[in-house]
């Protein structure tokens, strides 16, 4: 979740929020991970999710806070609340 400086070593003031805190129909860009682990990175890789990827939130399930999102070549992927809490995004 730490910010990464640009090539001149400057940090930009990003207003990051967890994906779980966003609403349906919002478009966000994945910019950082909160609590990354090898298993979590492997999970993201298996789903084709990477940093700087634009993600559209299609819907949020009220029962368990899972989200259906679309990105790249994935028109509808379901992400659990646990995953959505670990993805740090900025609004597009």
C-alpha positions as CSV (number, residue, x, y, z in Angstrom):
1,X,0.0,0.0,0.0
2,X,3.0,2.3,0.0
3,X,3.1,5.0,-2.6
4,X,5.7,4.7,-5.4
5,X,7.7,7.8,-6.4
6,X,8.0,8.9,-10.0
7,X,11.3,8.7,-11.8
8,X,12.4,12.0,-10.2
9,X,11.7,10.6,-6.7
10,X,8.6,12.7,-6.1
11,X,5.5,11.3,-4.5
12,X,2.1,12.3,-5.8
13,X,-0.7,12.9,-3.3
14,X,-3.0,10.1,-4.3
15,X,-6.4,9.8,-2.7
16,X,-6.6,6.0,-2.4
17,X,-9.5,4.0,-1.2
18,X,-10.3,0.4,-0.9
19,X,-12.3,-1.1,-3.8
20,X,-14.9,-2.3,-1.2
21,X,-15.7,1.4,-0.4
22,X,-16.7,2.1,-4.0
23,X,-20.2,1.9,-5.5
24,X,-21.7,0.1,-8.5
25,X,-21.2,1.8,-11.9
26,X,-18.0,3.5,-10.7
27,X,-14.8,3.2,-12.8
28,X,-11.6,3.0,-10.9
29,X,-7.9,2.4,-11.5
30,X,-6.0,-0.2,-9.4
31,X,-2.9,1.6,-8.0
32,X,-1.8,-0.4,-4.9
33,X,-2.4,-3.4,-2.8
34,X,-3.1,-3.5,0.9
35,X,-1.7,-6.6,2.8
36,X,-0.1,-8.4,-0.2
37,X,1.1,-11.9,0.2
38,X,2.5,-14.5,-2.2
39,X,-0.9,-16.3,-2.3
40,X,-2.8,-13.0,-2.9
41,X,-0.4,-12.0,-5.7
42,X,-0.8,-15.4,-7.3
43,X,-4.6,-15.1,-7.0
44,X,-4.5,-11.7,-8.8
45,X,-2.2,-13.1,-11.5
46,X,-4.6,-16.0,-12.1
47,X,-7.4,-13.6,-12.6
48,X,-5.4,-11.3,-14.9
49,X,-5.6,-8.4,-12.4
50,X,-2.6,-6.0,-12.4
51,X,-1.7,-2.5,-11.2
52,X,-2.8,0.5,-13.3
53,X,-5.7,-1.6,-14.6
54,X,-9.0,0.2,-15.1
55,X,-11.9,-1.7,-13.3
56,X,-15.6,-1.1,-13.7
57,X,-17.8,-2.0,-10.8
58,X,-20.9,-3.7,-12.3
59,X,-22.7,-4.5,-9.1
60,X,-22.3,-5.0,-5.3
61,X,-24.0,-8.0,-3.6
62,X,-25.6,-6.6,-0.4
63,X,-25.6,-10.0,1.4
64,X,-21.8,-10.5,1.4
65,X,-20.3,-7.3,-0.2
66,X,-18.8,-9.3,-3.1
67,X,-18.5,-7.3,-6.3
68,X,-19.0,-8.1,-9.9
69,X,-16.4,-6.2,-11.9
70,X,-15.2,-5.9,-15.4
71,X,-11.7,-5.3,-16.7
72,X,-9.5,-6.0,-19.7
73,X,-10.8,-9.2,-21.3
74,X,-13.0,-10.1,-18.3
75,X,-16.6,-8.8,-18.8
76,X,-17.9,-10.2,-15.4
77,X,-15.6,-11.4,-12.6
78,X,-16.9,-11.8,-9.0
79,X,-14.5,-10.7,-6.3
80,X,-15.0,-11.5,-2.6
81,X,-15.2,-8.8,0.1
82,X,-11.8,-10.0,1.3
83,X,-10.2,-9.3,-2.1
84,X,-12.0,-6.0,-2.5
85,X,-10.7,-4.8,0.9
86,X,-7.1,-5.4,-0.3
87,X,-7.3,-3.6,-3.6
88,X,-6.5,0.2,-3.4
89,X,-7.9,2.3,-6.1
90,X,-8.4,5.8,-7.3
91,X,-11.5,7.0,-9.1
92,X,-11.2,7.7,-12.8
